Amino acid sequence: MKIQWYPGHMYKANKEIKAALPKVDLVIEVLDARIPYSSQNPLLASLRGEKPCIKLLNKFDLADPEITRDWKNHFETEANVKTLAVSIETPEKLKQLPELCRKLIPGKTSDAKIIHAMIMGIPNVGKSTLINILAGKSIAKTGNEPAVTKSQQRIKLGNNIVLSDTPGVLWPNIHNKNVGYRLATTGAIKETAMDYSDVAFFTVDYLKDHYPENLINRYELDDLPDTELEILEIIGAKRGCLRSGGQVELNKVSKLLLTELRAGTLGRISLETPEIILHEVCKLEKEQEKKNEKKKKKPRSKKR
């Protein structure tokens, strides 16, 4: 299944972001700490260029802490990039952001000088909630579903920092299908653009290899079956996700599993590591090279 979701307002937002970027001093990109690579927008990264950037790894209380450390180290090898792991459970960490902004911009270390920052991130990454914590009041509209923010707004924070908020933006074409699955797993893509059972199969396949104990402990399993279907059927039977006649309702148990993972009930789980992404990127590059070679070798049809 190819997961694709790109509402019209996102196309408009990309254009607005491109026009506004030259006027800002730095970019604050909010990422989901469970999927730091998959929750990046490559279009935004290319538009930013060398402009200083702070990557906020949000929801880090739901992510594997060791893997979050690996991602922080990975991102900070880039020039002009700093990271901060945050969550709504630890608002005091977010209060470090204004000071970090000033450190990244030479000549504006004084609170008397205004810093213009742009905050951006994909849908449902928690950007609006973080803005409200920074502002100390409810300014940005929040909601537990993607694409709540529909237009840009400017917000004055303390320390003479002016923040431009932008709608959550995905990119038009997700080339890596695993990125699409991870976005769906964490709730960044609307339900209408995904199939619950298909996404659950992807998720269980990853969990049984990387977090088997989390599945065993949460669902009180004696052992872990070999296939994703068997695992989902056992969980469904234990949780009463049954049709008449005792058959497991796959969509219902899939929704249960994804809901519990998103809420952190399964434990602190990260769905990708820098090593996994490096492997996937290399694989995609090789596949693209083969396609390009085939195109070169393909004989041109003779014109009559």
C-alpha positions in Angstrom: 0.0 0.0 0.0 1.3 3.5 -0.9 0.4 6.0 1.8 -0.2 9.4 0.3 -1.7 12.5 1.9 -1.1 16.0 0.7 -4.1 18.4 1.3 -4.4 21.6 -0.7 -3.5 23.9 2.2 -0.1 22.1 2.5 0.8 23.1 -1.1 -0.1 26.7 -0.2 1.9 26.5 3.0 5.1 25.4 1.3 4.9 28.4 -1.0 4.4 30.8 2.0 7.3 29.2 3.9 9.6 29.6 0.9 8.7 33.3 0.7 9.0 34.0 4.4 12.3 32.1 5.1 14.7 34.9 3.9 13.1 37.2 6.5 13.8 35.0 9.6 17.0 34.5 11.6 16.6 30.8 12.3 14.4 27.8 11.9 12.9 25.7 14.6 11.9 22.3 13.3 9.7 20.1 15.5 10.3 16.4 15.0 8.7 13.3 16.5 11.4 11.8 18.6 10.2 8.3 17.7 10.8 8.9 14.0 13.2 11.9 13.7 14.2 11.1 10.1 10.7 10.2 8.8 9.2 13.3 10.5 11.6 15.7 8.8 10.4 17.4 5.6 13.2 17.3 3.0 11.6 20.2 1.1 12.0 22.4 4.2 15.5 21.2 4.7 16.5 22.3 1.2 14.7 25.6 1.6 16.5 26.4 4.9 20.0 26.1 3.4 22.7 27.3 5.8 20.3 29.2 8.1 20.7 28.1 11.8 18.3 25.4 12.9 17.1 24.0 16.2 15.6 20.5 15.9 13.1 19.9 18.7 12.8 16.1 19.3 9.2 16.2 20.7 7.5 13.4 22.5 10.8 12.1 23.7 9.0 10.6 26.7 7.5 8.1 24.3 10.8 7.3 22.5 13.6 5.0 23.4 16.1 7.3 25.3 19.2 5.6 24.0 18.1 5.9 20.4 17.1 9.6 21.0 20.7 10.2 22.1 22.0 8.6 18.9 19.7 10.9 16.8 20.8 14.0 18.7 24.5 13.2 18.0 23.7 12.4 14.4 21.9 15.7 13.8 24.5 17.8 15.5 27.2 16.7 13.1 25.5 19.1 10.7 26.7 22.7 10.6 24.5 25.3 12.4 22.2 22.6 13.9 21.4 22.1 17.6 18.9 19.7 19.1 16.7 19.7 22.2 14.7 16.7 23.4 11.3 18.0 24.8 7.8 16.8 25.8 4.7 18.3 27.3 5.6 16.3 30.5 8.8 18.4 30.9 7.9 22.0 30.0 11.0 23.3 31.9 13.2 21.9 29.2 11.4 23.9 26.5 12.2 27.0 28.5 15.8 26.6 27.4 14.8 27.3 23.8 15.1 31.2 23.8 18.6 31.0 25.2 19.6 28.4 22.6 18.2 30.6 19.9 20.4 33.5 20.9 23.5 31.3 21.1 23.0 30.3 17.5 22.8 33.8 16.1 26.0 35.9 16.4 25.4 39.5 17.2 22.0 38.9 18.8 23.0 37.5 22.1 21.5 40.5 23.9 17.8 40.3 24.9 17.4 43.8 23.5 17.7 42.6 19.9 14.7 41.0 18.3 15.1 37.4 16.8 12.7 36.3 14.1 12.2 32.6 14.2 10.1 30.3 12.2 8.7 27.1 13.7 7.7 24.3 11.4 6.9 20.6 11.5 4.8 17.8 10.0 1.1 17.4 11.0 0.3 16.1 14.6 3.9 16.4 15.8 2.8 18.6 18.7 4.0 21.9 17.4 1.0 24.0 18.5 1.1 22.5 22.0 4.8 23.5 22.4 4.0 27.0 21.2 1.4 27.3 23.9 3.9 26.2 26.5 6.4 28.7 25.3 3.9 31.5 25.3 2.5 30.6 28.7 -1.0 30.7 27.3 -3.3 29.2 24.7 -2.4 30.9 21.4 -2.1 28.1 18.8 -5.0 25.8 18.1 -4.3 22.2 19.2 -6.0 18.9 18.5 -5.2 15.1 18.5 -5.4 14.8 14.7 -3.2 16.0 11.8 -3.6 19.3 10.0 -5.2 21.4 12.8 -3.2 24.6 12.0 -4.3 25.9 8.6 -2.5 29.2 8.2 0.6 31.2 9.4 0.5 33.3 12.5 3.0 35.4 14.4 3.5 35.0 18.1 5.5 37.2 20.5 7.4 35.2 23.1 9.6 36.5 25.9 13.2 37.5 25.4 12.3 39.5 22.3 11.7 36.5 20.2 9.0 36.7 17.5 7.8 33.3 16.3 6.1 32.6 13.0 3.9 29.5 13.2 3.2 27.5 10.0 0.8 24.7 9.2 2.1 21.2 9.5 3.5 20.2 6.1 4.1 16.9 4.5 5.9 16.5 1.2 4.0 15.7 -2.1 5.6 12.3 -2.7 6.9 9.9 -0.1 9.5 7.9 -2.0 10.5 5.6 0.9 7.4 3.5 1.7 8.8 2.8 5.2 8.7 6.5 5.9 5.0 6.5 5.0 4.3 3.6 7.3 6.1 5.2 10.2 4.2 8.4 9.7 0.9 6.4 9.7 2.0 4.4 12.8 2.6 7.6 14.9 -0.6 9.3 13.7 0.8 12.0 11.3 -1.4 10.8 8.5 -5.2 11.0 8.6 -7.1 7.7 9.0 -8.8 8.1 5.6 -5.4 7.9 3.9 -4.3 4.6 5.5 -5.4 1.0 6.1 -5.2 0.1 9.8 -4.4 -3.6 9.3 -1.7 -2.9 6.7 0.0 -0.3 9.0 -0.3 -2.7 12.0 1.4 -5.5 10.0 4.4 -3.1 9.4 4.5 -2.1 13.0 4.3 -5.6 14.5 7.0 -6.8 12.1 9.3 -4.0 13.5 8.3 -4.6 17.1 8.8 -8.4 17.1 12.4 -7.8 15.9 13.3 -4.7 18.0 11.0 -4.7 21.0 9.7 -8.3 21.5 9.6 -8.0 25.3 7.3 -5.0 25.0 4.7 -7.0 23.1 5.1 -10.0 25.4 4.7 -8.0 28.6 1.9 -5.7 27.4 -0.3 -8.5 26.0 0.7 -11.2 28.4 1.9 -13.6 25.8 3.7 -16.9 26.6 5.9 -16.5 23.6 6.0 -14.5 20.3 4.7 -16.2 17.2 6.7 -16.0 14.0 4.3 -14.1 11.8 2.6 -10.7 12.2 -0.9 -12.2 11.5 -0.5 -14.8 14.3 0.6 -12.0 16.8 -2.3 -9.8 15.9 -4.8 -12.7 16.2 -3.5 -13.7 19.6 -3.7 -10.1 20.8 -7.2 -9.8 19.3 -8.4 -12.9 21.0 -7.1 -11.7 24.4 -8.6 -8.3 24.0 -12.0 -9.4 22.7 -11.6 -8.0 19.2 -13.9 -10.7 17.9 -16.7 -11.0 15.4 -19.6 -13.3 15.9 -18.3 -16.9 15.7 -15.1 -16.0 17.5 -13.1 -14.8 14.5 -10.7 -12.0 15.2 -11.6 -8.6 13.7 -8.3 -7.6 12.2 -9.1 -3.9 11.7 -10.2 -3.6 15.4 -7.1 -5.2 16.9 -4.9 -3.2 14.5 -6.5 0.0 15.7 -6.1 -1.1 19.3 -2.4 -1.8 18.8 -1.6 1.5 17.1 -3.6 3.5 19.7 -1.7 1.9 22.5 1.7 2.5 20.8 0.9 6.1 20.2 -0.1 6.6 23.8 3.1 5.0 25.1 1.2 2.1 26.7 3.6 -0.3 24.9 6.6 1.4 26.5 9.2 3.8 25.1 9.7 2.8 21.5 11.6 4.4 18.6 10.7 3.2 15.1 13.9 4.0 13.4 17.6 4.5 14.1 20.3 6.3 12.1 21.7 2.9 11.0 18.3 1.8 9.8 17.8 5.0 7.8 21.3 4.8 6.3 20.6 1.3 5.1 17.2 2.3 3.6 18.7 5.4 1.8 21.5 3.3 0.3 19.0 0.7 -0.9 16.8 3.4 -2.5 19.9 5.0 -4.2 20.9 1.6 -5.7 17.4 0.9 -6.9 17.3 4.4 -8.6 20.7 3.7 -10.2 19.4 0.5 -11.7 16.3 2.2 -13.0 18.5 4.9 -14.6 20.7 2.3 -16.2 17.7 0.5 -17.6 16.5 3.8 -19.1 19.9 4.3 -20.8 20.0 0.8 -22.2 16.4 0.9 -23.5 16.5 1.2 -27.3 14.7 4.2 -28.8 11.8 3.5 -31.1 12.6 4.3 -34.7 10.6 7.1 -36.3 8.9 6.2 -39.5 
